[in-house]
Amino acid sequence: MSGPTTLRPGSGEPLTGGIIAAGEGSRLKRDGVRMPKPMVPIVGVSLIERVVSNFVKAGITQQRIIFNEDDRECALFIRERFPNLDIHCIVKTTRSSYESFWEVGRQSGPGLILMSTVDWICPEPAFRRFVDQARRCCQAAIVLAVTPFVADEKPLWVTLDPSGRVTAIGGASGDVVTAGLYLVSGAVFAQAPHPATLSRLRDFLVWMVDRGVPVYGVIIDQVIDVDRAEDLQLAETLLKDSAS
């Protein structure tokens, strides 16, 4: 990738929101959770509704969301729940997390995109701080939310230099792990590899770093990645503790 477009924080440019909700939720299903993963409730609010609401509170009202074809009822739910938002739902069963990321990014235009998986949980003030800090990272093409809190079977480790630039992704250890939020320059998708050549989102992030693209990390102290039944209680506790 040559000459990637970097973020333009401070310009007042509005953000488009992109939400990746096309996964099968296989680990939750293995643990006996039968409903579509985007609809799993945490403190009475479904995962997908929580992400959309957090985006709205951050001023992001134009959103692109991808669901798989088995979960098309999620698209109907979100349109009915947020009838006044500019929400475009893509219903497509993709081959990988990277293909979902790529599909949403390509349909979100060339501006700044706040991309999100559907399954992260953190207190709303921490989310807002990430957005504010990421927008100020003007030297980056992508800013990752990262956390030192590890509660994942398959964490993606990240190593940062003192300036916050990502120097390595992957491996058995690092400074922090990824947390499911990414502020991206939409121009990245014009040069990104086709999904046929990469199988996972983490492979794309490694591809970016290996080619010298400026990728930075912003730390959120505690984020829960809801993949297993045991994560549901961790997420509930985190939100209840932060509200007390």
Biotite code that builds the C-alpha atoms (Angstrom):
import biotite.structure as struc

atoms = struc.array([
    struc.Atom([0.000, 0.000, 0.000], chain_id="A", res_id=1, res_name="MET", atom_name="CA", element="C"),
    struc.Atom([1.624, 3.251, -1.106], chain_id="A", res_id=2, res_name="SER", atom_name="CA", element="C"),
    struc.Atom([0.863, 6.670, 0.371], chain_id="A", res_id=3, res_name="GLY", atom_name="CA", element="C"),
    struc.Atom([-2.140, 5.752, 2.556], chain_id="A", res_id=4, res_name="PRO", atom_name="CA", element="C"),
    struc.Atom([-4.516, 8.533, 3.439], chain_id="A", res_id=5, res_name="THR", atom_name="CA", element="C"),
    struc.Atom([-4.303, 9.336, 7.129], chain_id="A", res_id=6, res_name="THR", atom_name="CA", element="C"),
    struc.Atom([-7.029, 10.494, 9.473], chain_id="A", res_id=7, res_name="LEU", atom_name="CA", element="C"),
    struc.Atom([-7.985, 14.152, 9.612], chain_id="A", res_id=8, res_name="ARG", atom_name="CA", element="C"),
    struc.Atom([-8.992, 14.704, 13.241], chain_id="A", res_id=9, res_name="PRO", atom_name="CA", element="C"),
    struc.Atom([-9.723, 18.249, 14.222], chain_id="A", res_id=10, res_name="GLY", atom_name="CA", element="C"),
    struc.Atom([-11.322, 18.917, 10.839], chain_id="A", res_id=11, res_name="SER", atom_name="CA", element="C"),
    struc.Atom([-14.808, 18.437, 12.245], chain_id="A", res_id=12, res_name="GLY", atom_name="CA", element="C"),
    struc.Atom([-15.455, 15.783, 9.627], chain_id="A", res_id=13, res_name="GLU", atom_name="CA", element="C"),
    struc.Atom([-18.451, 13.648, 10.620], chain_id="A", res_id=14, res_name="PRO", atom_name="CA", element="C"),
    struc.Atom([-17.918, 9.948, 11.155], chain_id="A", res_id=15, res_name="LEU", atom_name="CA", element="C"),
    struc.Atom([-19.754, 7.120, 9.449], chain_id="A", res_id=16, res_name="THR", atom_name="CA", element="C"),
    struc.Atom([-20.326, 4.078, 11.618], chain_id="A", res_id=17, res_name="GLY", atom_name="CA", element="C"),
    struc.Atom([-19.666, 0.546, 10.425], chain_id="A", res_id=18, res_name="GLY", atom_name="CA", element="C"),
    struc.Atom([-20.718, -2.498, 12.459], chain_id="A", res_id=19, res_name="ILE", atom_name="CA", element="C"),
    struc.Atom([-19.603, -6.058, 11.780], chain_id="A", res_id=20, res_name="ILE", atom_name="CA", element="C"),
    struc.Atom([-22.352, -8.400, 12.999], chain_id="A", res_id=21, res_name="ALA", atom_name="CA", element="C"),
    struc.Atom([-22.143, -11.214, 10.449], chain_id="A", res_id=22, res_name="ALA", atom_name="CA", element="C"),
    struc.Atom([-20.370, -13.828, 12.566], chain_id="A", res_id=23, res_name="GLY", atom_name="CA", element="C"),
    struc.Atom([-22.026, -17.117, 13.485], chain_id="A", res_id=24, res_name="GLU", atom_name="CA", element="C"),
    struc.Atom([-21.483, -16.782, 17.241], chain_id="A", res_id=25, res_name="GLY", atom_name="CA", element="C"),
    struc.Atom([-20.269, -20.381, 17.269], chain_id="A", res_id=26, res_name="SER", atom_name="CA", element="C"),
    struc.Atom([-18.725, -20.272, 20.746], chain_id="A", res_id=27, res_name="ARG", atom_name="CA", element="C"),
    struc.Atom([-21.911, -18.880, 22.285], chain_id="A", res_id=28, res_name="LEU", atom_name="CA", element="C"),
    struc.Atom([-23.938, -21.553, 20.484], chain_id="A", res_id=29, res_name="LYS", atom_name="CA", element="C"),
    struc.Atom([-21.525, -24.183, 21.799], chain_id="A", res_id=30, res_name="ARG", atom_name="CA", element="C"),
    struc.Atom([-22.340, -22.895, 25.293], chain_id="A", res_id=31, res_name="ASP", atom_name="CA", element="C"),
    struc.Atom([-26.081, -23.182, 24.740], chain_id="A", res_id=32, res_name="GLY", atom_name="CA", element="C"),
    struc.Atom([-26.980, -19.611, 23.658], chain_id="A", res_id=33, res_name="VAL", atom_name="CA", element="C"),
    struc.Atom([-29.435, -20.124, 20.798], chain_id="A", res_id=34, res_name="ARG", atom_name="CA", element="C"),
    struc.Atom([-30.433, -16.586, 19.791], chain_id="A", res_id=35, res_name="MET", atom_name="CA", element="C"),
    struc.Atom([-28.503, -14.690, 17.093], chain_id="A", res_id=36, res_name="PRO", atom_name="CA", element="C"),
    struc.Atom([-25.381, -13.209, 18.618], chain_id="A", res_id=37, res_name="LYS", atom_name="CA", element="C"),
    struc.Atom([-26.299, -9.554, 17.826], chain_id="A", res_id=38, res_name="PRO", atom_name="CA", element="C"),
    struc.Atom([-29.496, -10.022, 19.860], chain_id="A", res_id=39, res_name="MET", atom_name="CA", element="C"),
    struc.Atom([-27.815, -11.383, 23.008], chain_id="A", res_id=40, res_name="VAL", atom_name="CA", element="C"),
    struc.Atom([-28.751, -9.024, 25.881], chain_id="A", res_id=41, res_name="PRO", atom_name="CA", element="C"),
    struc.Atom([-26.329, -7.481, 28.375], chain_id="A", res_id=42, res_name="ILE", atom_name="CA", element="C"),
    struc.Atom([-28.087, -5.669, 31.250], chain_id="A", res_id=43, res_name="VAL", atom_name="CA", element="C"),
    struc.Atom([-31.292, -5.864, 29.213], chain_id="A", res_id=44, res_name="GLY", atom_name="CA", element="C"),
    struc.Atom([-29.887, -4.322, 26.012], chain_id="A", res_id=45, res_name="VAL", atom_name="CA", element="C"),
    struc.Atom([-28.908, -6.397, 22.972], chain_id="A", res_id=46, res_name="SER", atom_name="CA", element="C"),
    struc.Atom([-25.330, -6.240, 21.708], chain_id="A", res_id=47, res_name="LEU", atom_name="CA", element="C"),
    struc.Atom([-26.334, -4.631, 18.409], chain_id="A", res_id=48, res_name="ILE", atom_name="CA", element="C"),
    struc.Atom([-28.612, -2.043, 20.040], chain_id="A", res_id=49, res_name="GLU", atom_name="CA", element="C"),
    struc.Atom([-25.839, -1.100, 22.461], chain_id="A", res_id=50, res_name="ARG", atom_name="CA", element="C"),
    struc.Atom([-23.303, -0.466, 19.681], chain_id="A", res_id=51, res_name="VAL", atom_name="CA", element="C"),
    struc.Atom([-25.776, 1.552, 17.600], chain_id="A", res_id=52, res_name="VAL", atom_name="CA", element="C"),
    struc.Atom([-26.762, 3.607, 20.666], chain_id="A", res_id=53, res_name="SER", atom_name="CA", element="C"),
    struc.Atom([-23.144, 4.266, 21.597], chain_id="A", res_id=54, res_name="ASN", atom_name="CA", element="C"),
    struc.Atom([-22.502, 5.483, 18.069], chain_id="A", res_id=55, res_name="PHE", atom_name="CA", element="C"),
    struc.Atom([-25.518, 7.800, 18.221], chain_id="A", res_id=56, res_name="VAL", atom_name="CA", element="C"),
    struc.Atom([-24.336, 9.256, 21.528], chain_id="A", res_id=57, res_name="LYS", atom_name="CA", element="C"),
    struc.Atom([-21.006, 9.989, 19.829], chain_id="A", res_id=58, res_name="ALA", atom_name="CA", element="C"),
    struc.Atom([-22.850, 11.862, 17.055], chain_id="A", res_id=59, res_name="GLY", atom_name="CA", element="C"),
    struc.Atom([-22.672, 9.039, 14.488], chain_id="A", res_id=60, res_name="ILE", atom_name="CA", element="C"),
    struc.Atom([-26.092, 8.770, 12.871], chain_id="A", res_id=61, res_name="THR", atom_name="CA", element="C"),
    struc.Atom([-25.092, 7.352, 9.464], chain_id="A", res_id=62, res_name="GLN", atom_name="CA", element="C"),
    struc.Atom([-24.349, 3.677, 10.002], chain_id="A", res_id=63, res_name="GLN", atom_name="CA", element="C"),
    struc.Atom([-23.660, 0.606, 7.860], chain_id="A", res_id=64, res_name="ARG", atom_name="CA", element="C"),
    struc.Atom([-24.270, -2.797, 9.471], chain_id="A", res_id=65, res_name="ILE", atom_name="CA", element="C"),
    struc.Atom([-23.621, -6.267, 8.078], chain_id="A", res_id=66, res_name="ILE", atom_name="CA", element="C"),
    struc.Atom([-25.589, -9.321, 9.244], chain_id="A", res_id=67, res_name="PHE", atom_name="CA", element="C"),
    struc.Atom([-25.361, -12.867, 7.913], chain_id="A", res_id=68, res_name="ASN", atom_name="CA", element="C"),
    struc.Atom([-28.276, -14.298, 5.949], chain_id="A", res_id=69, res_name="GLU", atom_name="CA", element="C"),
    struc.Atom([-29.405, -16.514, 8.846], chain_id="A", res_id=70, res_name="ASP", atom_name="CA", element="C"),
    struc.Atom([-29.823, -13.422, 11.053], chain_id="A", res_id=71, res_name="ASP", atom_name="CA", element="C"),
    struc.Atom([-31.813, -11.210, 8.698], chain_id="A", res_id=72, res_name="ARG", atom_name="CA", element="C"),
    struc.Atom([-34.376, -10.633, 11.475], chain_id="A", res_id=73, res_name="GLU", atom_name="CA", element="C"),
    struc.Atom([-31.676, -8.561, 13.186], chain_id="A", res_id=74, res_name="CYS", atom_name="CA", element="C"),
    struc.Atom([-31.816, -6.089, 10.294], chain_id="A", res_id=75, res_name="ALA", atom_name="CA", element="C"),
    struc.Atom([-35.579, -5.757, 10.708], chain_id="A", res_id=76, res_name="LEU", atom_name="CA", element="C"),
    struc.Atom([-35.189, -5.258, 14.463], chain_id="A", res_id=77, res_name="PHE", atom_name="CA", element="C"),
    struc.Atom([-32.602, -2.505, 14.128], chain_id="A", res_id=78, res_name="ILE", atom_name="CA", element="C"),
    struc.Atom([-34.585, -0.614, 11.467], chain_id="A", res_id=79, res_name="ARG", atom_name="CA", element="C"),
    struc.Atom([-37.680, -0.711, 13.683], chain_id="A", res_id=80, res_name="GLU", atom_name="CA", element="C"),
    struc.Atom([-35.739, 0.229, 16.811], chain_id="A", res_id=81, res_name="ARG", atom_name="CA", element="C"),
    struc.Atom([-34.017, 3.233, 15.163], chain_id="A", res_id=82, res_name="PHE", atom_name="CA", element="C"),
    struc.Atom([-36.444, 4.438, 12.457], chain_id="A", res_id=83, res_name="PRO", atom_name="CA", element="C"),
    struc.Atom([-34.982, 7.954, 12.279], chain_id="A", res_id=84, res_name="ASN", atom_name="CA", element="C"),
    struc.Atom([-31.369, 6.989, 11.704], chain_id="A", res_id=85, res_name="LEU", atom_name="CA", element="C"),
    struc.Atom([-29.624, 6.640, 8.355], chain_id="A", res_id=86, res_name="ASP", atom_name="CA", element="C"),
    struc.Atom([-28.941, 2.915, 8.749], chain_id="A", res_id=87, res_name="ILE", atom_name="CA", element="C"),
    struc.Atom([-28.144, 0.683, 5.801], chain_id="A", res_id=88, res_name="HIS", atom_name="CA", element="C"),
    struc.Atom([-28.167, -3.033, 6.573], chain_id="A", res_id=89, res_name="CYS", atom_name="CA", element="C"),
    struc.Atom([-26.159, -5.398, 4.417], chain_id="A", res_id=90, res_name="ILE", atom_name="CA", element="C"),
    struc.Atom([-27.482, -8.952, 4.664], chain_id="A", res_id=91, res_name="VAL", atom_name="CA", element="C"),
    struc.Atom([-24.760, -11.249, 3.398], chain_id="A", res_id=92, res_name="LYS", atom_name="CA", element="C"),
    struc.Atom([-23.095, -14.383, 4.667], chain_id="A", res_id=93, res_name="THR", atom_name="CA", element="C"),
    struc.Atom([-19.395, -13.663, 4.320], chain_id="A", res_id=94, res_name="THR", atom_name="CA", element="C"),
    struc.Atom([-16.467, -16.068, 4.309], chain_id="A", res_id=95, res_name="ARG", atom_name="CA", element="C"),
    struc.Atom([-14.471, -14.218, 6.951], chain_id="A", res_id=96, res_name="SER", atom_name="CA", element="C"),
    struc.Atom([-14.315, -11.336, 9.403], chain_id="A", res_id=97, res_name="SER", atom_name="CA", element="C"),
    struc.Atom([-12.112, -9.481, 6.927], chain_id="A", res_id=98, res_name="TYR", atom_name="CA", element="C"),
    struc.Atom([-14.679, -9.833, 4.144], chain_id="A", res_id=99, res_name="GLU", atom_name="CA", element="C"),
    struc.Atom([-17.321, -8.324, 6.453], chain_id="A", res_id=100, res_name="SER", atom_name="CA", element="C"),
    struc.Atom([-14.946, -5.453, 7.355], chain_id="A", res_id=101, res_name="PHE", atom_name="CA", element="C"),
    struc.Atom([-14.160, -4.912, 3.666], chain_id="A", res_id=102, res_name="TRP", atom_name="CA", element="C"),
    struc.Atom([-17.826, -4.956, 2.588], chain_id="A", res_id=103, res_name="GLU", atom_name="CA", element="C"),
    struc.Atom([-18.835, -2.381, 5.197], chain_id="A", res_id=104, res_name="VAL", atom_name="CA", element="C"),
    struc.Atom([-15.810, -0.196, 4.510], chain_id="A", res_id=105, res_name="GLY", atom_name="CA", element="C"),
    struc.Atom([-16.328, -0.183, 0.749], chain_id="A", res_id=106, res_name="ARG", atom_name="CA", element="C"),
    struc.Atom([-19.949, 0.909, 1.219], chain_id="A", res_id=107, res_name="GLN", atom_name="CA", element="C"),
    struc.Atom([-19.151, 3.679, 3.713], chain_id="A", res_id=108, res_name="SER", atom_name="CA", element="C"),
    struc.Atom([-17.444, 6.190, 1.426], chain_id="A", res_id=109, res_name="GLY", atom_name="CA", element="C"),
    struc.Atom([-13.989, 7.813, 1.541], chain_id="A", res_id=110, res_name="PRO", atom_name="CA", element="C"),
    struc.Atom([-14.353, 9.724, 4.825], chain_id="A", res_id=111, res_name="GLY", atom_name="CA", element="C"),
    struc.Atom([-13.652, 8.649, 8.386], chain_id="A", res_id=112, res_name="LEU", atom_name="CA", element="C"),
    struc.Atom([-15.289, 5.398, 9.476], chain_id="A", res_id=113, res_name="ILE", atom_name="CA", element="C"),
    struc.Atom([-15.637, 4.146, 13.026], chain_id="A", res_id=114, res_name="LEU", atom_name="CA", element="C"),
    struc.Atom([-15.679, 0.379, 12.512], chain_id="A", res_id=115, res_name="MET", atom_name="CA", element="C"),
    struc.Atom([-16.843, -1.919, 15.261], chain_id="A", res_id=116, res_name="SER", atom_name="CA", element="C"),
    struc.Atom([-17.443, -5.561, 15.932], chain_id="A", res_id=117, res_name="THR", atom_name="CA", element="C"),
    struc.Atom([-20.788, -6.243, 17.588], chain_id="A", res_id=118, res_name="VAL", atom_name="CA", element="C"),
    struc.Atom([-19.466, -8.009, 20.674], chain_id="A", res_id=119, res_name="ASP", atom_name="CA", element="C"),
    struc.Atom([-17.331, -5.581, 22.692], chain_id="A", res_id=120, res_name="TRP", atom_name="CA", element="C"),
    struc.Atom([-18.559, -4.217, 25.999], chain_id="A", res_id=121, res_name="ILE", atom_name="CA", element="C"),
    struc.Atom([-17.012, -1.293, 27.862], chain_id="A", res_id=122, res_name="CYS", atom_name="CA", element="C"),
    struc.Atom([-18.419, 1.660, 29.828], chain_id="A", res_id=123, res_name="PRO", atom_name="CA", element="C"),
    struc.Atom([-19.775, 4.416, 27.580], chain_id="A", res_id=124, res_name="GLU", atom_name="CA", element="C"),
    struc.Atom([-17.323, 7.093, 28.886], chain_id="A", res_id=125, res_name="PRO", atom_name="CA", element="C"),
    struc.Atom([-14.398, 4.845, 27.923], chain_id="A", res_id=126, res_name="ALA", atom_name="CA", element="C"),
    struc.Atom([-15.839, 4.430, 24.425], chain_id="A", res_id=127, res_name="PHE", atom_name="CA", element="C"),
    struc.Atom([-16.223, 8.205, 24.062], chain_id="A", res_id=128, res_name="ARG", atom_name="CA", element="C"),
    struc.Atom([-12.644, 8.768, 25.204], chain_id="A", res_id=129, res_name="ARG", atom_name="CA", element="C"),
    struc.Atom([-11.431, 6.312, 22.568], chain_id="A", res_id=130, res_name="PHE", atom_name="CA", element="C"),
    struc.Atom([-13.291, 8.161, 19.817], chain_id="A", res_id=131, res_name="VAL", atom_name="CA", element="C"),
    struc.Atom([-11.958, 11.544, 20.963], chain_id="A", res_id=132, res_name="ASP", atom_name="CA", element="C"),
    struc.Atom([-8.361, 10.345, 21.294], chain_id="A", res_id=133, res_name="GLN", atom_name="CA", element="C"),
    struc.Atom([-8.435, 8.400, 18.024], chain_id="A", res_id=134, res_name="ALA", atom_name="CA", element="C"),
    struc.Atom([-9.665, 11.458, 16.119], chain_id="A", res_id=135, res_name="ARG", atom_name="CA", element="C"),
    struc.Atom([-6.627, 13.393, 17.352], chain_id="A", res_id=136, res_name="ARG", atom_name="CA", element="C"),
    struc.Atom([-4.225, 10.764, 15.978], chain_id="A", res_id=137, res_name="CYS", atom_name="CA", element="C"),
    struc.Atom([-3.678, 12.593, 12.696], chain_id="A", res_id=138, res_name="CYS", atom_name="CA", element="C"),
    struc.Atom([-0.636, 10.550, 11.626], chain_id="A", res_id=139, res_name="GLN", atom_name="CA", element="C"),
    struc.Atom([-2.571, 7.267, 11.519], chain_id="A", res_id=140, res_name="ALA", atom_name="CA", element="C"),
    struc.Atom([-4.356, 5.451, 8.704], chain_id="A", res_id=141, res_name="ALA", atom_name="CA", element="C"),
    struc.Atom([-6.063, 3.203, 11.271], chain_id="A", res_id=142, res_name="ILE", atom_name="CA", element="C"),
    struc.Atom([-6.394, 3.599, 15.042], chain_id="A", res_id=143, res_name="VAL", atom_name="CA", element="C"),
    struc.Atom([-7.129, 0.442, 17.034], chain_id="A", res_id=144, res_name="LEU", atom_name="CA", element="C"),
    struc.Atom([-8.803, 0.295, 20.420], chain_id="A", res_id=145, res_name="ALA", atom_name="CA", element="C"),
    struc.Atom([-6.542, -1.873, 22.565], chain_id="A", res_id=146, res_name="VAL", atom_name="CA", element="C"),
    struc.Atom([-6.730, -3.039, 26.158], chain_id="A", res_id=147, res_name="THR", atom_name="CA", element="C"),
    struc.Atom([-4.434, -4.606, 28.747], chain_id="A", res_id=148, res_name="PRO", atom_name="CA", element="C"),
    struc.Atom([-7.416, -6.619, 30.033], chain_id="A", res_id=149, res_name="PHE", atom_name="CA", element="C"),
    struc.Atom([-7.326, -10.093, 28.495], chain_id="A", res_id=150, res_name="VAL", atom_name="CA", element="C"),
    struc.Atom([-10.488, -12.234, 28.722], chain_id="A", res_id=151, res_name="ALA", atom_name="CA", element="C"),
    struc.Atom([-10.428, -13.996, 25.371], chain_id="A", res_id=152, res_name="ASP", atom_name="CA", element="C"),
    struc.Atom([-9.577, -17.501, 24.213], chain_id="A", res_id=153, res_name="GLU", atom_name="CA", element="C"),
    struc.Atom([-7.813, -16.145, 21.134], chain_id="A", res_id=154, res_name="LYS", atom_name="CA", element="C"),
    struc.Atom([-6.539, -12.623, 21.871], chain_id="A", res_id=155, res_name="PRO", atom_name="CA", element="C"),
    struc.Atom([-4.777, -10.655, 19.165], chain_id="A", res_id=156, res_name="LEU", atom_name="CA", element="C"),
    struc.Atom([-1.676, -9.235, 20.817], chain_id="A", res_id=157, res_name="TRP", atom_name="CA", element="C"),
    struc.Atom([-0.344, -5.803, 19.869], chain_id="A", res_id=158, res_name="VAL", atom_name="CA", element="C"),
    struc.Atom([3.024, -4.203, 20.604], chain_id="A", res_id=159, res_name="THR", atom_name="CA", element="C"),
    struc.Atom([3.177, -0.396, 20.783], chain_id="A", res_id=160, res_name="LEU", atom_name="CA", element="C"),
    struc.Atom([6.118, 1.997, 20.688], chain_id="A", res_id=161, res_name="ASP", atom_name="CA", element="C"),
    struc.Atom([6.204, 4.974, 23.101], chain_id="A", res_id=162, res_name="PRO", atom_name="CA", element="C"),
    struc.Atom([4.235, 7.141, 20.641], chain_id="A", res_id=163, res_name="SER", atom_name="CA", element="C"),
    struc.Atom([1.422, 4.574, 20.447], chain_id="A", res_id=164, res_name="GLY", atom_name="CA", element="C"),
    struc.Atom([2.328, 3.316, 16.964], chain_id="A", res_id=165, res_name="ARG", atom_name="CA", element="C"),
    struc.Atom([1.769, -0.382, 16.439], chain_id="A", res_id=166, res_name="VAL", atom_name="CA", element="C"),
    struc.Atom([5.075, -2.122, 15.759], chain_id="A", res_id=167, res_name="THR", atom_name="CA", element="C"),
    struc.Atom([3.837, -5.718, 15.779], chain_id="A", res_id=168, res_name="ALA", atom_name="CA", element="C"),
    struc.Atom([0.566, -7.640, 15.727], chain_id="A", res_id=169, res_name="ILE", atom_name="CA", element="C"),
    struc.Atom([0.082, -11.288, 16.579], chain_id="A", res_id=170, res_name="GLY", atom_name="CA", element="C"),
    struc.Atom([2.156, -13.862, 18.328], chain_id="A", res_id=171, res_name="GLY", atom_name="CA", element="C"),
    struc.Atom([1.969, -15.262, 21.820], chain_id="A", res_id=172, res_name="ALA", atom_name="CA", element="C"),
    struc.Atom([2.434, -11.997, 23.738], chain_id="A", res_id=173, res_name="SER", atom_name="CA", element="C"),
    struc.Atom([2.561, -8.216, 23.490], chain_id="A", res_id=174, res_name="GLY", atom_name="CA", element="C"),
    struc.Atom([1.670, -5.061, 25.381], chain_id="A", res_id=175, res_name="ASP", atom_name="CA", element="C"),
    struc.Atom([-2.112, -5.080, 24.877], chain_id="A", res_id=176, res_name="VAL", atom_name="CA", element="C"),
    struc.Atom([-4.814, -6.870, 22.859], chain_id="A", res_id=177, res_name="VAL", atom_name="CA", element="C"),
    struc.Atom([-7.258, -5.568, 20.278], chain_id="A", res_id=178, res_name="THR", atom_name="CA", element="C"),
    struc.Atom([-10.704, -4.541, 21.511], chain_id="A", res_id=179, res_name="ALA", atom_name="CA", element="C"),
    struc.Atom([-13.000, -4.537, 18.470], chain_id="A", res_id=180, res_name="GLY", atom_name="CA", element="C"),
    struc.Atom([-13.025, -0.821, 17.575], chain_id="A", res_id=181, res_name="LEU", atom_name="CA", element="C"),
    struc.Atom([-11.188, 0.802, 14.671], chain_id="A", res_id=182, res_name="TYR", atom_name="CA", element="C"),
    struc.Atom([-11.130, 4.370, 13.385], chain_id="A", res_id=183, res_name="LEU", atom_name="CA", element="C"),
    struc.Atom([-10.291, 4.068, 9.702], chain_id="A", res_id=184, res_name="VAL", atom_name="CA", element="C"),
    struc.Atom([-9.677, 6.406, 6.814], chain_id="A", res_id=185, res_name="SER", atom_name="CA", element="C"),
    struc.Atom([-12.153, 5.230, 4.179], chain_id="A", res_id=186, res_name="GLY", atom_name="CA", element="C"),
    struc.Atom([-9.482, 5.714, 1.532], chain_id="A", res_id=187, res_name="ALA", atom_name="CA", element="C"),
    struc.Atom([-7.740, 2.640, 2.951], chain_id="A", res_id=188, res_name="VAL", atom_name="CA", element="C"),
    struc.Atom([-10.346, 0.426, 1.275], chain_id="A", res_id=189, res_name="PHE", atom_name="CA", element="C"),
    struc.Atom([-9.411, 1.614, -2.214], chain_id="A", res_id=190, res_name="ALA", atom_name="CA", element="C"),
    struc.Atom([-6.030, -0.094, -1.760], chain_id="A", res_id=191, res_name="GLN", atom_name="CA", element="C"),
    struc.Atom([-6.921, -2.918, 0.610], chain_id="A", res_id=192, res_name="ALA", atom_name="CA", element="C"),
    struc.Atom([-6.482, -6.508, -0.609], chain_id="A", res_id=193, res_name="PRO", atom_name="CA", element="C"),
    struc.Atom([-9.525, -8.343, -1.945], chain_id="A", res_id=194, res_name="HIS", atom_name="CA", element="C"),
    struc.Atom([-11.103, -10.666, 0.663], chain_id="A", res_id=195, res_name="PRO", atom_name="CA", element="C"),
    struc.Atom([-10.229, -13.672, -1.495], chain_id="A", res_id=196, res_name="ALA", atom_name="CA", element="C"),
    struc.Atom([-6.589, -13.141, -0.520], chain_id="A", res_id=197, res_name="THR", atom_name="CA", element="C"),
    struc.Atom([-6.995, -12.754, 3.279], chain_id="A", res_id=198, res_name="LEU", atom_name="CA", element="C"),
    struc.Atom([-9.027, -14.952, 5.589], chain_id="A", res_id=199, res_name="SER", atom_name="CA", element="C"),
    struc.Atom([-9.318, -12.882, 8.787], chain_id="A", res_id=200, res_name="ARG", atom_name="CA", element="C"),
    struc.Atom([-9.443, -9.267, 9.905], chain_id="A", res_id=201, res_name="LEU", atom_name="CA", element="C"),
    struc.Atom([-6.335, -9.872, 11.999], chain_id="A", res_id=202, res_name="ARG", atom_name="CA", element="C"),
    struc.Atom([-4.500, -10.885, 8.806], chain_id="A", res_id=203, res_name="ASP", atom_name="CA", element="C"),
    struc.Atom([-5.378, -7.514, 7.272], chain_id="A", res_id=204, res_name="PHE", atom_name="CA", element="C"),
    struc.Atom([-4.055, -5.649, 10.312], chain_id="A", res_id=205, res_name="LEU", atom_name="CA", element="C"),
    struc.Atom([-0.806, -7.628, 10.127], chain_id="A", res_id=206, res_name="VAL", atom_name="CA", element="C"),
    struc.Atom([-0.647, -6.859, 6.388], chain_id="A", res_id=207, res_name="TRP", atom_name="CA", element="C"),
    struc.Atom([-0.959, -3.136, 7.116], chain_id="A", res_id=208, res_name="MET", atom_name="CA", element="C"),
    struc.Atom([1.723, -3.067, 9.795], chain_id="A", res_id=209, res_name="VAL", atom_name="CA", element="C"),
    struc.Atom([4.137, -5.201, 7.768], chain_id="A", res_id=210, res_name="ASP", atom_name="CA", element="C"),
    struc.Atom([3.906, -2.699, 4.909], chain_id="A", res_id=211, res_name="ARG", atom_name="CA", element="C"),
    struc.Atom([4.699, 0.267, 7.099], chain_id="A", res_id=212, res_name="GLY", atom_name="CA", element="C"),
    struc.Atom([1.205, 1.739, 7.080], chain_id="A", res_id=213, res_name="VAL", atom_name="CA", element="C"),
    struc.Atom([0.803, 3.975, 10.170], chain_id="A", res_id=214, res_name="PRO", atom_name="CA", element="C"),
    struc.Atom([-1.389, 1.988, 12.557], chain_id="A", res_id=215, res_name="VAL", atom_name="CA", element="C"),
    struc.Atom([-1.780, 3.326, 16.106], chain_id="A", res_id=216, res_name="TYR", atom_name="CA", element="C"),
    struc.Atom([-3.367, 2.065, 19.296], chain_id="A", res_id=217, res_name="GLY", atom_name="CA", element="C"),
    struc.Atom([-5.459, 3.887, 21.908], chain_id="A", res_id=218, res_name="VAL", atom_name="CA", element="C"),
    struc.Atom([-5.851, 2.119, 25.239], chain_id="A", res_id=219, res_name="ILE", atom_name="CA", element="C"),
    struc.Atom([-9.201, 1.362, 26.886], chain_id="A", res_id=220, res_name="ILE", atom_name="CA", element="C"),
    struc.Atom([-8.577, 0.034, 30.376], chain_id="A", res_id=221, res_name="ASP", atom_name="CA", element="C"),
    struc.Atom([-11.146, -2.749, 30.346], chain_id="A", res_id=222, res_name="GLN", atom_name="CA", element="C"),
    struc.Atom([-13.125, -4.248, 27.464], chain_id="A", res_id=223, res_name="VAL", atom_name="CA", element="C"),
    struc.Atom([-15.012, -7.547, 27.428], chain_id="A", res_id=224, res_name="ILE", atom_name="CA", element="C"),
    struc.Atom([-15.189, -9.468, 24.147], chain_id="A", res_id=225, res_name="ASP", atom_name="CA", element="C"),
    struc.Atom([-18.448, -11.423, 24.386], chain_id="A", res_id=226, res_name="VAL", atom_name="CA", element="C"),
    struc.Atom([-17.682, -14.776, 22.750], chain_id="A", res_id=227, res_name="ASP", atom_name="CA", element="C"),
    struc.Atom([-18.571, -17.332, 25.435], chain_id="A", res_id=228, res_name="ARG", atom_name="CA", element="C"),
    struc.Atom([-21.385, -17.760, 27.945], chain_id="A", res_id=229, res_name="ALA", atom_name="CA", element="C"),
    struc.Atom([-19.002, -16.914, 30.788], chain_id="A", res_id=230, res_name="GLU", atom_name="CA", element="C"),
    struc.Atom([-18.320, -13.544, 29.130], chain_id="A", res_id=231, res_name="ASP", atom_name="CA", element="C"),
    struc.Atom([-21.955, -12.544, 29.633], chain_id="A", res_id=232, res_name="LEU", atom_name="CA", element="C"),
    struc.Atom([-21.545, -12.327, 33.405], chain_id="A", res_id=233, res_name="GLN", atom_name="CA", element="C"),
    struc.Atom([-18.204, -10.521, 33.070], chain_id="A", res_id=234, res_name="LEU", atom_name="CA", element="C"),
    struc.Atom([-19.848, -7.935, 30.810], chain_id="A", res_id=235, res_name="ALA", atom_name="CA", element="C"),
    struc.Atom([-22.842, -7.478, 33.116], chain_id="A", res_id=236, res_name="GLU", atom_name="CA", element="C"),
    struc.Atom([-20.548, -6.963, 36.087], chain_id="A", res_id=237, res_name="THR", atom_name="CA", element="C"),
    struc.Atom([-18.372, -4.438, 34.250], chain_id="A", res_id=238, res_name="LEU", atom_name="CA", element="C"),
    struc.Atom([-21.373, -2.318, 33.225], chain_id="A", res_id=239, res_name="LEU", atom_name="CA", element="C"),
    struc.Atom([-23.050, -2.485, 36.609], chain_id="A", res_id=240, res_name="LYS", atom_name="CA", element="C"),
    struc.Atom([-19.835, -1.595, 38.438], chain_id="A", res_id=241, res_name="ASP", atom_name="CA", element="C"),
    struc.Atom([-19.166, 1.350, 36.119], chain_id="A", res_id=242, res_name="SER", atom_name="CA", element="C"),
    struc.Atom([-22.685, 2.675, 36.707], chain_id="A", res_id=243, res_name="ALA", atom_name="CA", element="C"),
    struc.Atom([-22.484, 2.491, 40.489], chain_id="A", res_id=244, res_name="SER", atom_name="CA", element="C"),
])
